[in-house]
C-alpha cells in the first residue's frame, strides 16, 4: 500500500487532497465548539453585564413579538384550512383542532419562531459584531480589559436561550388562535367545542418538548450570529457575508436539531 | 425613537392578543375540574383500542378518564382503572362497556347506570362489563359463515384471507 502510493505521486496527491478536505471540514466544527464553550463559560463566572443582558432580552425577545405573532397566526390559519380539506378525504374533518394544536405546539411554533429569529436576530447580531470586529472595536474592548465574550457574546446567548421559549409560548397560543378563528368563522366549528377538544387532547409534554426545542434553537441562533460576526473579516463586504452565513447556517442547524430532538422526544 | 415606540406598541398588541386568547380558552376549556377523582376498576375480556387517557362517559357526557390498563395475570382479563368525577355516584350494578369513538379507531368506556340502592365506593369494581367488539372478527364470520365458528377470541388470530370466489 505504502509502496504503491510512493510509486505513484498522483495517488499521493489524492490522499493529500482527501486529508486536506477532511481537516478543512473538521476544523470549523472544532472552532465553533471552542467558541460555544468560551461563550457558555463566560456566562457562569463574573463579571456579568446585566444591563447588556436586559438590552438583548428586549431587542431579541420583545421586539420579535410582532413578526413571530404574525407568522404564527397565518400558519395556524393555513394549517387549519389544509388539514380540514385533507381530513375531508377520509371523513376526519372533526379532528382538525387536535391536529392543528399538535402541529403547532410540537413542531411549527418552535421552528417558525426560531426561523423568524434567525432572520431577524442572527443577522443583526452578526452584522453588529462583525462591524465591531472590522472597525477594531472588539480589540479596543480588549485593551480596556473588557472580555468581549463576557460583554458581547454571553448576554446574547443567554438572552436568546431565555426568550425564544417565551416567544414560542406566544407563537403556540397565537397559532392555535389562528386555527380557531378559521375553524369558527369559516368552517363552522363550535368555538367552545374547538377549545375543549384542543385542551382535552394536548398533553403537557406536547408543549414542553416544543419549549425544550426552542431553547436549543435560541442557543443556535445567537451562537451562529456571534460566531460569524466575531470571525468576520474584510470590511463591509465581510460584514455582509457574515450576516448571510449566520442566517443560512442557523436555519440549517435549526432544522437538523429539530429532527434530532424530535427523534429523541418521540421515544417515551 | 418614534419607530421604536410603534414597535413597542405592536409587541404589546401581540402579547395582549395572545393573553386574551389564552384567558378565553382557560375559561372555556374545563381545566382543573377533576382534581380529586375516585377510582373504580372494571375487568374486560377485550379492551381493543382502549388506551389510558380515553374518556369515560355516561349518556355521552364525559365523567372521567381511563387512568391505566393492566392485565390480570391469573384470569387474562384486562383490568381498566377508571378515574371518575367525585360528583358522579354510580349504582353498584352499573354496566361498563368499551365502545369505539368512530370507525377510524379510538375507544372510550360508556357506563350505563344500574338501579341498585348502594353506590360504588372508591376502589370498587364494576361487575357487569362488556368488552370491545372485534369488528374484523365479525366481518370474517360474515364472509365465511361455513367455516367452523371461531371463538370470540378470534381477535388474536389474523384476519381470514378474503375468498377468491364467491
Interface residues (C-beta under 8 A of the other chain):
Chain A: X62 X63 X65 X66 X68 X69 X70 X90 X92 X169 X170 X173 X174 X176 X177 X180 X191 X192 X195 X196 X198 X199 X200
Chain B: X7 X8 X10 X11 X13 X14 X15 X17 X18 X21 X22 X24 X25 X28 X29 X30 X31 X55 X104
